[in-house]
Amino acid sequence: MPDHALLLVSSMLVVVMAHLSCADGAVGTGKSKISAVFMFGDSIVDPGNNNNRLTEARANFPPYGQDFPGGKATGRFSNGRVPGDMLASKLGVKEFLPPYNGDDLELSDLLTGVAFASGGSGYDPLTSIPAEKLITLVGEEEATRVISEGIYFTAMGANDIANNYFSIPLRRHQYDLPSYVNFLISSAVNFTMKLNDIGANRIGFFGIPPIGCCPSQRKHGSRECDTLQNQAAELFNSGIEKEIERLNAERNVHDSRFAYLDIYYNLLELIQQHDFYGFKEVTEGCCGSNVLNAAIFIQYHPACPNAYDYIFWDSFHCTEKAYNIVVDEIFQQNLHYLM
């Protein structure tokens, strides 16, 4: 994510918290130790921030959302809830994490957190979307206090590797794979430190999933995962995990806590042990399996009748059932460190 987007993040948090400080001085005094959940990321955790944008990365139409309450296509890239919703629910904050750019966002939503995630975004400047103008409000001192009581999650990087490196050759002409991964790690650490510098003390960092096993990324004419893309994800994850350990050692003076959240091996286990988890199909998406079976390319197309049997909803994103199992595993492993 480029510097202007990082400044946007800072501005958004100030705007959100300024709203809160003017509306309710009792944030964080409830039963939960976590006052709010804020999510940054890509389409995996986007609940609808792209709905009103001129972009192909939208999901506010059927068949998306067919299993969401009311069967509504909210902009979530799945048949139902996405990981941000599940984390907010399991943390006892709220059942659904709304998009910051949502048309019906209310002040009460801001009290308990929103998602800034946007489909198509990433750490690479080539991946991010243009920044939008925001009105700066007063209340920054109080905002700092409230920000420190929230919990923050970032989930990006899959688009950078799958699209900017493997699908589009531009970055491959500039970097070999290890160098590009190091570039992404540096960008990710910079993003994390900027969040911490503006007062976010508890940050959960999702690694990159096994993107080579997504239906659209599997080798053509084969049901095998793309090992090179998976290796790139593993390389990024191992590097960022070491950086998270470093940040914990260097930034624990003011009770800052960082946690690496492993989505890679949790999802890979789901794929490899699918029978145990009750899945029947792991290589095909419920809505199709090629690169054009996602986002606006499947607008109003029929989905399979048995999404419960599928790990993948479209050619790149998981079903609600798969996400829920993975988030459960992550919650049990090391999310308590941020509590």
N, C-alpha and C positions, 0 to 999 in steps of 0.2 A: 504494500500500500504506500503510495507516494506521500511526500511531506504535506501537500495541500489536503490530502484526505485525512492525515493524522490531525491536522489542525481542525478539520471538520468534526472529527470525533470529539476533540476537546470542546469545541463550540456547542455541539449537540448536548453533551453532558451538562455544560453550564446552563444551557437553555432549559433542559429538563429539570435540573435541580433548582433553578431559580423559580420555576413554576411551583415546585413542591414547597419551597420555603415560604412562598407567599400564600400558599393554600392551607398548609397543615404543618404545625411545628412538632407534631407528635410522631413523625416517621421513625420507625425503628423501636418504638416502645411497646409493640405487641408481643405475643408469645414467641414468635420466631426471632432468632438472633440475626437473621438475614432480612433486611428491610426491602430489598429489591433485587431483581435479576436483570442483568443487561447482557445482550448477546450480540456479538459482532461476527460476521462470517459471510459465507456464500449461500448458494441455493439449498444446501443441505439443511440450513437453519433459517432461511428466509420465510417469514410467515405472510408476506405480501407487500413488501416495500417496493417491488417493481411493478405493481398493478397498473399504475397510471403513467408509466414511462414507455417511451418508444424503444422497446428492446425486445429481442427474441426470447430473453430469459424471463418469461412470465408463466404463471400457472393459475390464473384466475378464471378458469373455464373448465368444464368437464372434459375428460374424465377425472381430473384432479379433484380431490375432496369428496369423492363418492362415499367414503366412510367417515368423514368428519361430521360432527353433530349437525343435523339438518341436511346432510348431503351437500353442503355448500363448498364451492370452489373458492377458497379464501386467498389463494396465491401461494399456498404451501405446495412444495414439489413432492407430493406423496398422495396416497389415498386418504390419509387422515392427519393425525398430529405429527409434528416433527420434533427433533431432540430438544429444542428450546422449550417447547410446551411441557415436555416430560420432565425436564430438569426443574422448571419452575414449580411443577406440581409436586414432585418428590421432595423438594425443599420446603414445601408447605407455604409457598408464597401466593401462587395463583394457578388456575387450571390451564390457561392458555396465555402465551406470551405474544402480545399484539405487535404489529409493525409500527415503527415510529412514524412512518408516512401514511398510516391508515386514515381513511376519510372519517371514520367514526371514533377516533381516539379521544378518550375523555381524560380529564384531570385525574380521576381516580386510577386510571391505567398507569399514569406516570408515577404515581405513588409507589407502585410495586414493580416497576420495570418494564422495559420494552426491548424489542429487537431492532438493531440497526443493520442486520444482515441483508445482503442484496445478491440475488442470483447473478452469477457471472463475475463476481469480485474475487480478488486475490491479493497476495502480497506484492506481486510484480506490478509495477506501474502500468504495464500494457494491459493488465487484466481489470483494473479498477474502473469504476464509472465516474463521470464528472461530478464534482461537488455541487451542492445546491446552496443557495443563499439562505441564511437563517437570521432571524432577528435576535440580537443579543439583549437579554433582560438583566435586570439588577438582581442582587442577592447572592453574589459569588461567595462571600464569606460563609454564609449558611449552607450554600451548595456544597462547599468542601466538606463540611461535617457530614452531610447526608450521603455524599458519594462514598465516604469511607465505610458506611454501614452496608453497602451493597456487595453483591458478588457478580463477577464478570466472566464471560466465556468468549473465547475466540475459536472459530472453526473455519480456516481457510487453507489454501494451498493446493487443493485438488485441481482447480481450474488452471493454476499456473503450470503444473506438470502435464496434465492431460492435453490442454489446449495450447498454451504458449510455448511449450517445448516440443511435444511429440506431434501435435496436429498441424501447427503452424511453424514452418522451418526457421523463422527469423532468429529466435533465440539460439537455435542449434548452430547458426553461423557465428554467433558471438561467444558462446560458452560450450565447453564440454559439459557432460552431465554433472560431475562432482562440483565444478565451478558454479553452475547454475543453481544447484541445491544450496551451496554456501551463500550465494546471493540471496536466495529466498530466506534462509535462516537468519541472515543479517537483517533483512527487512522485517521479519517476524519479531526478532528481539527488539528492534527499534520501536515497533508498534507497541509491544508489551511494556517497554520502559516508559513510553509516552503516556500510556494509560496509568501506569503507576505514579508518574510524576504529577499528574493532575488529581491524584488522591485515591485511585482505585487500589485498594490494599489486598484484595483477594481475587486472584485471576486464575481461572482454569483454562488450560491450553490444550485443545484437541489436536492430536496428530492428524496426519493425512491417512485416509482409509486405503485399503488395497484396491486402488483405482483400476489396476490391470485386470481385476475380476469383474468389473462392471460389464454388463452385456455389450455395450457399445465399444468397449476397449479390448475385448478379447480378440485373439488372433483370428483374422478372417479365415473362414472355412474350418475353424477349430473351436472346440469347447474349452480349450485351455486358456488360463489367465495369461495376460501379457506380463512376462517375468521382468522385463526391463522397466516397465512403469511401476511395478510393485517394488523393485529394487530402489528406484528413485524415491518412492514414498518412505521406504525403510531407512534410506540414507538421511532423508530430511528428519524423520522422527527421532533417530538416534542422536543426530546433531542437536535438535531442539531440546531433547530431554537433558542433554548435558548442559545446555545453556540455562535451562530452568533451574537445574541444581546450582549453577553459578549465581543466578539471580537470588535464589533463596539464601545463599551464603553471604552475598554482598548487601542485600537490601532488607535484612530482617530487623534492622534497628528500630524501625517504626511499625513493627508488626505486619510487614508486608509478607504475603504468602503466595507462592506460585505452585501450581500443580500440573504436571503433564498427565493428560487423560488419553489413554490408549484406545483409540477406535480401530486401529489397524488389526491387531491380533484378535480382538473381540469379534469383529465382523468376519475376519478370515476363519475363525473357528466356527462361526455360524454357517459359513459356506461349506467348509470341509466336513462338518458334523451335522448337516442339515436334517438328516433323518431323526436325530435325537431331539431336535428343536421343533419337529413337526412340519418341516418344509419339504415340498416335493420337487420344486423347480429352482435351480440356482444359476443357470446360465442364460435364461431368457427373462425378459421383463414382462410384466403383466400387460403392458401397453406396447410392447415391441422391443426389439433388441439392437437396431442399428442406430447410427448417430442422429438420424432424423426422427427417432421415436422418443422425443422429449420436448418439453416446453411448448412453444406455439405450434410446433410441427405435428402435435397430436391433438390439437384443439378440436373438441367434440368427436373425437374418434372413439369407438367402443373399446372398453378394456376387457380383460379376461373375466369370466364369471366367478373365479375362485381366487381372489387376491390373497386370501389367507394362506395359500399354498406357496406363494412366491416370496423370495427374499427381496427381489427388485420390482419396483412399481413400474418405472419406465426404464429407459436404457442406461440411466446413470444414477437414479435415486432409489432408495429403499422403500419398502412398504412400512406402514405404521407398526406392524407386528415385529418386523426385523429391528427397526429403530428402538422399539421399546425394550427388547431383549438386550441390545447392546448398551443402552443407557442404564438399564438395571445393573449390568456387570460393572460398568464404570462407576456407578454410584457405590457399589459395594467394595470396590478396590481401593481407591485413594481420594475420593471426593471429600471424605470426612476431614482431610487435612485442611480444607478451606472453610470448614464450618466454624 
